[in-house]
Amino acid sequence: MRPITLLVAKDLRRKFRAPLGLAITLSFPLIFAGMIALVFGSHGDAIPKVRLLVENRDQDALLSGGLVSALTSTQMAEYFDVKVVREEGAALMEKGEASALLRIPKGFSRSLVDGAPVSLVLVRNPAEGILPEIAEQAAQTLAEALSGGSRVLRRPLEQLRPYFESGGVRITDDGVAAISVAIKRSIEGARPFLAPPVITLEGAFASNPADPTGSKRGNGVSQIFLLVLPGVAVYTLFLVGDQGMRDLLTEAAEGTLRRQLAGPIDARTLLVGKAAYTAVLASLALAVLSIVGVLVGSTGADPLGFLVLSLALILAVTGAAATVYGFARTERQGATLASVVYLVLGFAGGSFLPLESLPPSVRAIAPFSPFYWGSQGYRRLVADGAGLGSILPNVAVLAGLGIVLLAIGAAALGSVVRRGAAA
Amino acid sequence: MFQVEKLVKRFGEIRAVDGISFEIRKGELYGLLGPNGAGKTTTMSMLSGLLRPDEGRILFDGMDLALDPIAVKARLGIVPQETALYENLTGRENLRFWGGLYGLSGKQLDQAVDRVLDQVGLSSRARDPVKTYSGGMKRRLNLGMGLVHSPHAVLMDEPTVGIDVQARLNILEAVRQVVASGATVLYTTHYLEEAESLCDRIGIMDHGRILAEGTLDELKRRVGNKEIVSVRGSFDAEAAKARLVTTPGVLAVSAEPGKLVLSVDGSGRAAVELLAGVLSSGMQVEGVSIQPPSLNSLFLDLTGRELRD
């Protein structure tokens, strides 16, 4: 045991004498998660509004006017910042001053009354991702509602026709009464199909099981930071593990491995020492990232679950690094191989982007990546407040993978050590 | 202390070490002298347990290295040819690590580290990172790391290669101190003068074989009266070699562009007649030197090449 302690202490001392590489690696997840959080969470608790321009080319018409009124209503103002424009809509879009432009075409109201096909035009801002999508979905819903409405209210709309004609008659009290009655009858006729709704949907924020009050965790920035951090932190731990095991090839190149092998320790002790160093380095990195996570997110996680998952992850990290460097001929070859393998597995495992946003083909292969099991496990512990019980599959997969990779890596590293001795 | 019996090491078709046997006695400084590629470092690697011999065996104090490598290696100190140091650590930290690896701890380790730092003249720089050391200082620390655990025997593989004269003298002095302290030393070198000035016994090695072995006096006696005549100038060395090799009294000739080295019988007038023949042959000679009998004469006799080749 003492030789292993000496080997680990020596390697840690060397690492801390030249900490730049480790510091840069550790800063990556914090910067990455921080930037994402600042970009998407800087509105605090407020939901960003869709800036919608409405260009009504069907001026002075009854139905298009009603549509504009609906869009500028107080209910819509909760989610949409609507601005009614005339001809300057396109120019404002060019300047990027709105998420989308909704154009009501000339003759819209008449077409609706005639039951003729009519199109609403939505121009999206290509510089924005999500908000124009929301505008399009809203416009789609609006179009469907208008289509349904025009069919249901076909008869009363027919009665409105004389009043759309240019130079047409002014509407009288009798006319208003007749149309109102027609509308009422149409709606009542349709009521069995429309009301009460068979299915209702209620919007709500997900509450935290560990927090019965349902109080939100931190502000928008810290919430997004905690959502992004686990994935990139797992990726970073693999990079830190890579640094640890790469040291074996560094020592082989510098002759110190050969010198140790000429001493009173065998190759197995040396390998265990380097694996222990890798594990300790990864543990320290995990501790630093966890502390930052707690400080930024002002939140905690089930300590037992966190500890067990971390141990399993560190086992997987050490095993992966041992395997990569077991098959590498040189330090540079190993570093390149590790970068490529970890990047691919990290992307496929949802370390950088939420899995939900990835294509189905990528989501299908995600469970084959250890990054998936690590990232998902930490997200469940940190973001969902889950306990050890719900992350046991993650622990089992990571620990099993770690043991298998360590066995493969140890066999492969044996030849690295023999090459180092014979160099 | 060391018994090496019929040691063989092959790398593919090449027999890097070809059945050598020798013995090193306790407290002795044994030199393996030979040119680069002679098989000295391969022999050293097998003695230090880094390479497994294909044939033969190595006994240290009666223990078979192949059967009990850890026990043997614990009693050995290794000074490799290339400096193998941790550049980010200080000299003291390097020594403490290696001492610890050999089982030293606490006060015993502190004393051993202080002793070695003093021995290699690095006490004043002990707290500086090794990366700030000069090449000579690194060589001295490299030597010290093989001594920190007071080994029974020290294997030194060309410890003075590539350093300046002063650093070399410092290392040679440290080696003498090691021997004076009672340790056994195996020292490989391709420097004649180091072997001559340091070693109690010398094995001359080439192409994986030990060609001659003995004390300096014994080896010189084998040389007899042979003198080395070196001729430098602008001439076809191979053609001159072919012409001069049959000259009476010429025992061996080594040729390289612009230079001839001849081993001649020094008991008669062979050297004089050789020089007369050279001058009358029309060769454009720029310099001639005659060296008294030395290990170089013996090596030239044994191999047909200069040791410095």
HADDOCK unambig.tbl for C-alpha pairs under 7 A between the chains (distance, minus, plus):
assign (segid A and resid 3 and name CA) (segid B and resid 101 and name CA) 6.03 0.50 0.50
assign (segid A and resid 6 and name CA) (segid B and resid 97 and name CA) 6.98 0.50 0.50
assign (segid A and resid 14 and name CA) (segid B and resid 88 and name CA) 5.89 0.50 0.50
assign (segid A and resid 14 and name CA) (segid B and resid 89 and name CA) 6.41 0.50 0.50
assign (segid A and resid 17 and name CA) (segid B and resid 88 and name CA) 6.14 0.50 0.50
assign (segid A and resid 254 and name CA) (segid B and resid 84 and name CA) 6.29 0.50 0.50
assign (segid A and resid 255 and name CA) (segid B and resid 84 and name CA) 4.99 0.50 0.50
assign (segid A and resid 256 and name CA) (segid B and resid 84 and name CA) 4.89 0.50 0.50
assign (segid A and resid 256 and name CA) (segid B and resid 85 and name CA) 6.34 0.50 0.50
assign (segid A and resid 259 and name CA) (segid B and resid 84 and name CA) 6.87 0.50 0.50
assign (segid A and resid 261 and name CA) (segid B and resid 50 and name CA) 6.71 0.50 0.50
assign (segid A and resid 262 and name CA) (segid B and resid 48 and name CA) 5.72 0.50 0.50
assign (segid A and resid 262 and name CA) (segid B and resid 49 and name CA) 6.12 0.50 0.50
assign (segid A and resid 262 and name CA) (segid B and resid 50 and name CA) 5.97 0.50 0.50
assign (segid A and resid 262 and name CA) (segid B and resid 73 and name CA) 6.59 0.50 0.50
assign (segid A and resid 263 and name CA) (segid B and resid 73 and name CA) 5.62 0.50 0.50
assign (segid A and resid 263 and name CA) (segid B and resid 74 and name CA) 6.36 0.50 0.50
assign (segid A and resid 264 and name CA) (segid B and resid 70 and name CA) 4.83 0.50 0.50
assign (segid A and resid 264 and name CA) (segid B and resid 73 and name CA) 5.26 0.50 0.50
assign (segid A and resid 264 and name CA) (segid B and resid 74 and name CA) 4.86 0.50 0.50
assign (segid A and resid 264 and name CA) (segid B and resid 102 and name CA) 6.44 0.50 0.50
assign (segid A and resid 265 and name CA) (segid B and resid 70 and name CA) 6.52 0.50 0.50
assign (segid A and resid 421 and name CA) (segid B and resid 50 and name CA) 5.43 0.50 0.50
assign (segid A and resid 422 and name CA) (segid B and resid 50 and name CA) 6.52 0.50 0.50
assign (segid A and resid 422 and name CA) (segid B and resid 51 and name CA) 6.23 0.50 0.50
